[in-house]
């Protein structure tokens, strides 16, 4: 398990501050967040693709803002994705 953790640390820069992330780490974070968001939206009720209410619009903005923090390193990566999962579940 330590090997997997070390690999994820190296690839995603999990313990680095946002200013310390390199371009490759940010790009990989973006790809991972994209794939996770696709899975989360499929998990949700697909409300994002139907008629948007004011609630849906606000929820999408909050989800996007929160997910962006995982990409840029301004918030802990997996904890932020967990928060997004909760938001999708609420919606």
N, C-alpha and C positions, 0 to 999 in steps of 0.2 A: 504493500500500500504506500510505503514511503517513496518508492520509485515513481509511482503515478503522481503523487503530490509534488515531488521535485520536478517532474516533467511539466506539470501544469504551472508550477511556479515560474519555471524558466520561460515557457511559451507565453503565458498571460501576464507575467509580472505581478502576481497576486499580492506580494508584500511591498511593492514599490509605491511611492507617491506618484501622483499624476504627472508631475514634472519629470520624473525619472523613466517613464515608459518610452520605449522607442517606437518607431513607426510600425514595425512588424507586429509588436505586441498590441498596439491599438487596432491595427487591421484585423488581427486574429480575434480580438475581443469583439469587434464589430460583427464579424462573421458568426461567432458563437451566439451573441445576443440576437442576431437576426434569426438564426435557426431555432433558438429557444422561444423567441416571440412567435414564430410560425406555429410551433407546437402549442404554445399557450393559447393562441387565438383559436386553433382547432379544438382545444380543450374547452374553451368558452362556448357560448351559445351562438356564435357567429353573429352576434349583434353588431359587430363592427362593419359587417357587410350589408346590413339591412338599412332600414330607415333610421337615421340618426336623430335622437332626441337631444335636448340640451345636456342631459345627464351623460349620454354617450359621448358627446363632444368633449365634455370636461374630463371624463374618464380616459379618453384617448390621449388628451394632452398630458394628464398626470402620468399615464403609463409611459408615454414617449419620453417625458422629462426624466422619469426615474430610470428607465432603461439606458438613456444616454449617460447617466452618471456611472453605470457599470462599464461602458465603453471607454470613457475618458479617465477612469480611475479616481473620480471624485468621491466614490463611495465603495465600500467593500463589494467585490464582484458577486459572489454567490448569495450573499445576504440581500443584495439589491435585486437579483433575479427572483429570490423568494418573495420579496415585497411585491414585485410585478405579478407574480403568480397569484398572490392574495388579491390584488386589485382586479385581475381578470376574473377570479372566482366571485368577487363581489358583484361585478357587472353581470 
